[in-house]
Every structure is written in structure tokens, then in C-alpha cells.
């Protein structure tokens, strides 16, 4: 019953918001998460993710949005707003700052990784994501706090 600490009942699947501008990468992430018994919502960019979370400019109502998200996985490089900028907005929000954010990238740039981790990212993973990465993240979703 350790999942209760993350706001899940014992039967609930963890809900993950996957954010990536690449349809292929979104599909891969969604399939990996679904194989690990997660509920998945996808967004094609950071602005879409903020809308789903109720954090877009002018949105005030968190309760009518995807408020049951247990983790966010976001690509780093996206047009308009990067995954890093999305991470910062989430961590600045009183309603969403506790949601763990995992940043993924195909580029292994140490300064970028450090910057994301310093800003509060739970983890920084390199693409392509593998089932073993998702299983490890899945364990983090249900571990005791």
C-alpha cells in the first residue's frame, strides 16, 4: 500500500504526463509507460502540458485539469518552450511543484543535465528511453516517501 503516499489507491495506475514534440518519441514513451501499467496523457509541447496542468497563462483552476498527474516526463529540446523552462514553471507553481519531473534528451550535455537537476528535476535520462528506465521510474512512483 505504499502507493497511497503518492495519492494513489492500491488499484490505481500511476498517471504520467509525457511531453515531447516528436510524435515518434511520444509514442515510444507512451508504449513503455503503458507496458509498465501506467496511465499516460501526452502533450506535444510545453504549452500544451501547462494547459493540461492548469498552469497556462490566465488559468486559475487546477481542479478541472489533469491534477492527478503523478509524474511528468518531458523532452529537453522543444520549440517555443524547452523542457527546462517547463520544469522551472512547474517548480514555481504552488499547486504542481511536488510533481516529480524527469527530463529526457538525446544530447548528453553535462551542463544541461546539471542545470535541470539543480532546478529540481527528479532525473535526467538519455534517449532512447528503455523499458529498464521506465521500470526504475515506476518504482519511484510507488516507493514509500
Protein Blocks (a to p, Z undefined) as FASTA:
>chain_A
ZZmmnopafkbccddddddfblklmmmmmmmmmmnopacdddfbfklmmmmnopaghiab
lklmcfkbfbdcddfbdghiafklmmmmmmmpmklmmpccddddfbdcfklmmmmmmnop
abdcdddddfklmmmmmmmmmmcZZ
